[in-house]
Amino acid sequence: MTNTDHHDHPGERINQGALLPEAYRHLLAMHQAVTRAAVEAGVEAKLIELVKIRASQLNGCAFCLDMHSREAREQGESERRLFVLAAWRETTLFTEQERAALALTESMTTLASRRDVPDEVYQQAAKVFSDAQLAVVAWAATVINTFNRLGVFSRLPLPVATA
């Protein structure tokens, strides 16, 4: 069977969101539901952006890194914390909640190699978050991992810089 819809340009990939718009709309709706739940549970937007950025670093999704780093800066996140986020364990710049969220995000993002969210990671997060907040962080990590996989698959180009 010959695929006549393929791209003839090396490196060019399909945009699966455009090809399955209903699925993409549902993913966006899930993202919006998690964002609303974060507000309702009292989880800071900046913490959610750190989750998104850390997962995107691990997954190598430039599009999501660009987007969420800019959004974090718009929410008042410091450049310094963004610069050292990949090495957060070696700093004292992150709160106990942020550290727990980052550890949980890393465990959930690296399931292919770990095959587990270690009990100590889960317990640390459960200690500093309410059940509703913990669910929000887990969902935020899940949603960004889905976006990362789609972005890396498509090799989404970065938007043209405006600054």
N, C-alpha and C positions, 0 to 999 in steps of 0.2 A: 504494500500500500504506500503510495507516494503522498507526502504532505504538500499540498499546493499552497497552504497558508503560511509557510515558513518565511522567515526574513532572509534575504540574500546578502545582507550586510553583516560581516563578522562582528560579534559583540552585541548586536541588536537583539533585544528580547521582547517577548509579548508583554503586554500590560494586562495581567490576569484580572485586575479590578474592572477594567473596561470591558473585558470579555465575559465576566460574570458579575454584572453590576448589582444584582440582587444580593449575592453573597457579600459583596463589598459593603453594601448599605447595612446589612446585618452586623458586620464587623464594626462599622462606624457607630451603629446604635449600641452595641455592647460597650464600646469605648465611652460613649456618652453616659450610659448607665453607671459605669464604674466611676466616672468623674462626678456624677451626682451623688453617688453613694459615699465617695470620699468626703465631699462637702458635708453631707448629713452626719457622717461618723466623726467629723472633726479632724480628718487627716489633712495636713498642710499640702497645698498644691506643689510647693517646692520639693517636698519629700517624694511625691509621686513623680515629679520630673527627674529626680535623682534615680529613681527606680528605672524609669524609661531610658535614661542615658546609660546607666551601668549595664543593663541588658543589651542595649544597642552596641556598646563597646565590645562586649563578649561575643556578640553575633556578627560584628563587623558590618553593621548597616550604616553606611555614611549618610544616607538620606535621613534616617531617624535621628542619628547623632546631631546632624546639622539642625533639624527642626527643634528637637527638644533642648538642645543647648541654648538656642536662641530664645525659646519659650521660658526656660529657667532664668535667663538673664532678664527678660521682661518682667518676671515675677520677683526680681530683686536678688537672685542668686549671685554670689560673688564669682568673679573669674578665677580667683585663687582656688576655691573649692572645686570648681569644674576642672581646673588644670590637674589637680591631684586625685580626682575621683577614682581613677583606676588603681590607685595605691592608698585608698581610704584607711585601710587597717594600720598604716604606718603613721597616721596623723592623729591629732587631737581636735581636728576641725569639725568633726561630725558628732551630732548628739547620739545618745544611747538609742533613741528610736530610729534615727537614720542608719546607724550601724546595724541594727537588727534588720531593718528593711533591706539594706544592701546585701547582707549575708543571705537572707532568704531569697532575694532576687537572684543572686549568684547560684545558689543551690538549685532553684527552679530552672534557671537558664542552662545550666550544665548537666541536666538530667541524663543526657546521652552517655556521659562518662561516669557520673556519680551513681545514677540510677536510684537516687534517694535524696530526700531532704533530711539531713541528720537530725536526730532528736534534739541535740544541743542548739541547733540553729532554730528549730521550731519553738523550743521552750524559751529561748531568749526573746524571740518575737512575741510569743504569747505573754511574756512577763511585762512587756512595755506597751502593748497594744490591747485595746478591748477586742472582744471577738469580732465585732463589726469592723473595726479598723484592720485587724489581721486579715479578714476576708477581703477587704478593699486592696490591701497591699498584694495579696496573692493574685487577685484578679487583675490588678494593674500589671504585674509581672507577666501574667498569662497573655493579656491583650498585646503588650508591646512585643513579646516574643513572636506572636502571630504576625504582627505588622513587620517585624524584622525579617522573618522568613520570606514574606511576600516581597519585601523591598530588595533583599539580597538576590532572590530568584530573578526578579525583573531587572536588577541593576538600575534602579531608578536614578536618573540624573539629579544632581543638586539643582535647586532653583538658582537663577541668576542672582548674584549678590547685589544687594541694594545699598550697602554701606561701603 
